[in-house]
Each structure stands twice: as structure tokens, then as C-alpha cells.
Amino acid sequence: MGAKTLRKQKSESKYMAQRDKHRKAITQSIPFKREAGLERRHTLWSLFIMALSFSISVLLLLLSSSLFAHVEPIGAFLVVIVIMAVGIVFDMIGVAVTAAEEIPFHSMASRKMRGARHSILLIRNASRVSSICNDVVGDICSVVSGTAGAAIVFRVYGRLSDTGWVEILMGAVIAALTVGGKAFGKNFGIENSNYIIFAVGRLFSFFADIMRKQKGRP
């Protein structure tokens, strides 16, 4: 009985030693940042995103409401589709910039291909670009499209006493189109990230050339 107890204690001690060794290995392999506090640049960036979101929301709501006052319901619904499409495209760009690889663009920049240098800048600032595309433009377009859909329902069926089912149906359609479109855009953005970022980089390069010519620079 004493020998059996001794073997059991040795087995338990061996198990405890292996468990402690395994936990130590896991802790050493994961680079925890134990003293990570709030930095000033993070706070300023958050405040900038809040201000930008507020400004874009007000602008889109004013534009959509002014358009809805002068167009037919079908045209207003097309405006909602355009707003949803803008949100889906920006959401796709935000995903693509986090998945894109910087190395292929260096060889393109060495051959002075238009847009390569701007693509590198986008990838190096992927977190901020993704935040603007996904969190600012993408989410705001989703909110504005839902609000615009409710405005369309109120304009068309405002005289009815009960429009709850119409609002529910319109909201469901807008939500389904938005979620489905973003799901497709995310998959497409991940699989074609370099092509998408290169296209955006070329667009930025085009506007940069226009601004440089307006300032009289060669």
C-alpha cells in the first residue's frame, strides 16, 4: 500500500512539473504587453474619427433628405441602393488593405508604375485606412441607408394608420442587402487585396497629379 501511494505521488508530481513547464512555455511564446496604457496619439485619432463620423453623417443625411424631397420614391430607393453600394465598396477596401502585401509594390515602385507608391503608403497605414473605410464610411452608410429607407416608407405610406409592417419589410430588405453585400465584399477583398489596393493607389495618384498641376508643380 505504501509503494502504491509513493508511485501515485511521483506520478502526480511529474504531472504537475510538466503542466508548469507547459504553462511557462506558453507564457514565454506569447509576447504580452503588460504595461500598455493609453497613448496621446490613440486618443487624438479616436477624437478625429468621432468628428469625421459626425460630419459625414450630417452631410449624408442632409443630401439624402434634400434628394428625397424632390425625387419620386423609386428614385429615392435608387439613392438608398447607391449609399449601400458605397458602404460595401469602402468596407471591401478596408478589408483589402489589411490583407494586402507590401513587397510586390516595391518592385512596381522601382519601375515607376503609377499608384505603386501610394499603395505602399496605404498598406503602411492599414490600421487607419481600415478604420476610416470600415468604421466611418461603411458603418455610416449602413445607418444612413436604414434611416433613408424609413423616410421612403413614411413618404409613400405616411397617410396610412398602420405602416409598421412596411417599415419592418423595408428594414429587413436593406439589412439583408447590406449584410450580404459586405459578406461578398469581404471575401472578394481578401482574395484580391493587392489588385484592389493597387486600383485605389492609382486613383490616389491620379488626384495627386491633378492637385500638383493646380499648384503649378512639375
Secondary structure, 3 states (H helix, E strand, C coil): CHHHHHHHHHHHHHHHHHHHHHHHHHHHHCCCCCCCCCCHHHHHHHHHHHHHHHHHHHHHHHHHHHHHCCCCHHHHHHHHHHHHHHHHHHHHHHHHHHHCCCHHHHHHHHCCCCCHHHHHHHHHCHHHHHHHHHHHHHHHHHHHHHHHHHHHHHHHHCCCCCCHHHHHHHHHHHHHHHHHHHHHHHHHHHHCHHHHHHHHHHHHHHHHHHHHHHCCCC
